[in-house]
Amino acid sequence: MDSITRTRERQKLMLGLLERKIRLRARQLYNERGQANGRELEDWVRAESEVLQSSILAPLWNKRQERELEEV
C-alpha cells in the first residue's frame, strides 16, 4: 500500500470517528429534548457545530461535505 492510499484510509477512518461523535451528540440533544420528533436536522446541525468547534478535523469534514454537495 502506497503512502497516498494510507493517507486516504486514515482520513476515512478519522472522518468516520468524527461522524460517530456528531451522531452521539445529536442523540444526546434528542434525549435532552424528551425525544420529541421533528427537530432532527436542528439536533444534527447543532451537534455538528459543537463537535467541529473543538476538532482539528473540521477542515477535512468541511471539504468532504462540499464534495458531497457537488455530487448531488
Backbone as CSV, one residue per row, in Angstrom:
resi,resn,N_x,N_y,N_z,CA_x,CA_y,CA_z,C_x,C_y,C_z
1,MET,0.850,-1.178,0.000,0.000,0.000,0.000,0.894,1.238,0.000
2,ASP,0.634,2.150,-0.908,1.466,3.347,-1.001,1.011,4.401,0.020
3,SER,1.779,5.458,0.134,1.508,6.475,1.159,0.206,7.242,0.894
4,ILE,-0.135,7.447,-0.362,-1.376,8.153,-0.692,-2.581,7.323,-0.254
5,THR,-2.525,6.050,-0.524,-3.620,5.161,-0.113,-3.725,5.102,1.396
6,ARG,-2.596,5.028,2.089,-2.607,5.014,3.561,-3.204,6.297,4.115
7,THR,-2.825,7.418,3.517,-3.359,8.706,3.965,-4.867,8.758,3.766
8,ARG,-5.340,8.314,2.636,-6.790,8.298,2.367,-7.518,7.390,3.348
9,GLU,-6.934,6.247,3.630,-7.563,5.308,4.566,-7.622,5.912,5.973
10,ARG,-6.553,6.577,6.379,-6.544,7.241,7.691,-7.590,8.343,7.756
11,GLN,-7.674,9.133,6.693,-8.675,10.211,6.652,-10.086,9.646,6.719
12,LYS,-10.323,8.573,5.997,-11.630,7.928,6.011,-11.975,7.443,7.421
13,LEU,-11.027,6.850,8.093,-11.225,6.377,9.460,-11.508,7.547,10.408
14,MET,-10.728,8.607,10.295,-10.917,9.769,11.168,-12.271,10.427,10.926
15,LEU,-12.673,10.525,9.670,-13.977,11.119,9.368,-15.109,10.242,9.902
16,GLY,-14.922,8.944,9.852,-15.912,8.032,10.423,-16.052,8.222,11.921
17,LEU,-14.927,8.384,12.602,-14.952,8.624,14.048,-15.597,9.965,14.374
18,LEU,-15.297,10.951,13.564,-15.886,12.279,13.768,-17.400,12.230,13.559
19,GLU,-17.837,11.518,12.535,-19.271,11.387,12.294,-19.946,10.669,13.461
20,ARG,-19.275,9.687,14.021,-19.827,8.971,15.184,-20.001,9.913,16.369
21,LYS,-19.022,10.780,16.596,-19.132,11.757,17.687,-20.310,12.698,17.460
22,ILE,-20.498,13.110,16.213,-21.611,14.001,15.890,-22.937,13.276,16.125
23,ARG,-23.021,12.037,15.678,-24.241,11.255,15.892,-24.557,11.092,17.376
24,LEU,-23.533,10.799,18.158,-23.741,10.634,19.594,-24.228,11.930,20.237
25,ARG,-23.647,13.043,19.840,-24.065,14.332,20.395,-25.485,14.677,19.947
26,ALA,-25.817,14.398,18.697,-27.182,14.652,18.215,-28.178,13.800,18.998
27,ARG,-27.814,12.570,19.291,-28.674,11.693,20.086,-28.861,12.248,21.500
28,GLN,-27.774,12.786,22.074,-27.872,13.406,23.403,-28.848,14.581,23.379
29,LEU,-28.742,15.402,22.355,-29.642,16.553,22.236,-31.086,16.096,22.105
30,TYR,-31.302,15.067,21.305,-32.635,14.496,21.125,-33.191,14.003,22.466
31,ASN,-32.367,13.306,23.208,-32.791,12.803,24.521,-33.063,13.937,25.496
32,GLU,-32.238,14.970,25.458,-32.429,16.126,26.341,-33.753,16.832,26.049
33,ARG,-34.212,16.767,24.818,-35.478,17.393,24.437,-36.664,16.480,24.715
34,GLY,-36.435,15.366,25.378,-37.517,14.451,25.686,-37.904,13.560,24.523
35,GLN,-37.002,13.370,23.595,-37.178,12.504,22.426,-38.360,12.918,21.549
36,ALA,-38.602,14.205,21.503,-39.668,14.728,20.649,-39.191,14.750,19.198
37,ASN,-40.001,14.212,18.305,-39.647,14.165,16.881,-39.863,15.514,16.208
38,GLY,-39.254,15.655,15.023,-39.478,16.835,14.207,-38.354,17.853,14.206
39,ARG,-37.343,17.640,15.038,-36.235,18.602,15.082,-34.884,17.905,14.884
40,GLU,-34.905,16.816,14.130,-33.699,16.027,13.918,-32.599,16.819,13.229
41,LEU,-32.985,17.589,12.210,-31.991,18.384,11.479,-31.366,19.427,12.395
42,GLU,-32.182,20.060,13.202,-31.672,21.043,14.162,-30.680,20.391,15.128
43,ASP,-31.023,19.198,15.617,-30.116,18.470,16.516,-28.797,18.160,15.811
44,TRP,-28.887,17.704,14.555,-27.675,17.342,13.806,-26.786,18.565,13.586
45,VAL,-27.385,19.663,13.147,-26.604,20.869,12.857,-25.935,21.389,14.132
46,ARG,-26.665,21.394,15.223,-26.084,21.851,16.489,-24.957,20.917,16.932
47,ALA,-25.186,19.620,16.841,-24.165,18.651,17.226,-22.926,18.794,16.348
48,GLU,-23.138,18.935,15.055,-22.031,19.098,14.113,-21.221,20.347,14.472
49,SER,-21.911,21.428,14.738,-21.246,22.681,15.091,-20.422,22.533,16.368
50,GLU,-21.015,21.925,17.385,-20.320,21.749,18.660,-19.091,20.856,18.526
51,VAL,-19.248,19.744,17.825,-18.137,18.800,17.690,-17.019,19.399,16.847
52,LEU,-17.382,20.036,15.738,-16.360,20.583,14.846,-15.622,21.765,15.455
53,GLN,-16.300,22.470,16.357,-15.682,23.626,17.002,-14.403,23.239,17.749
54,SER,-14.364,22.030,18.268,-13.213,21.603,19.051,-12.373,20.545,18.331
55,SER,-12.577,20.391,17.038,-11.875,19.343,16.306,-10.901,19.921,15.285
56,ILE,-9.722,19.354,15.260,-8.751,19.753,14.239,-9.116,19.163,12.881
57,LEU,-10.100,18.279,12.867,-10.534,17.658,11.619,-11.611,18.449,10.903
58,ALA,-12.007,19.589,11.434,-13.070,20.389,10.833,-12.808,20.702,9.353
59,PRO,-11.607,21.129,8.960,-11.385,21.415,7.537,-11.583,20.177,6.645
60,LEU,-11.157,19.034,7.126,-11.321,17.789,6.373,-12.805,17.443,6.254
61,TRP,-13.556,17.619,7.338,-15.003,17.368,7.337,-15.709,18.300,6.346
62,ASN,-15.363,19.575,6.405,-15.997,20.563,5.522,-15.700,20.266,4.054
63,LYS,-14.488,19.840,3.778,-14.107,19.505,2.411,-14.939,18.327,1.913
64,ARG,-15.139,17.331,2.757,-15.953,16.176,2.371,-17.397,16.596,2.112
65,GLN,-17.927,17.471,2.955,-19.301,17.930,2.787,-19.458,18.679,1.462
66,GLU,-18.487,19.498,1.128,-18.518,20.242,-0.131,-18.497,19.285,-1.333
67,ARG,-17.667,18.254,-1.258,-17.604,17.256,-2.331,-18.942,16.554,-2.505
68,GLU,-19.567,16.212,-1.389,-20.848,15.512,-1.455,-21.923,16.410,-2.068
69,LEU,-21.890,17.697,-1.764,-22.860,18.626,-2.349,-22.663,18.770,-3.850
70,GLU,-21.417,18.749,-4.282,-21.126,18.866,-5.708,-21.625,17.651,-6.474
71,GLU,-21.653,16.502,-5.817,-22.083,15.267,-6.478,-23.591,15.203,-6.641
72,VAL,-24.317,15.998,-5.866,-25.785,15.953,-5.926,-26.327,16.674,-7.108
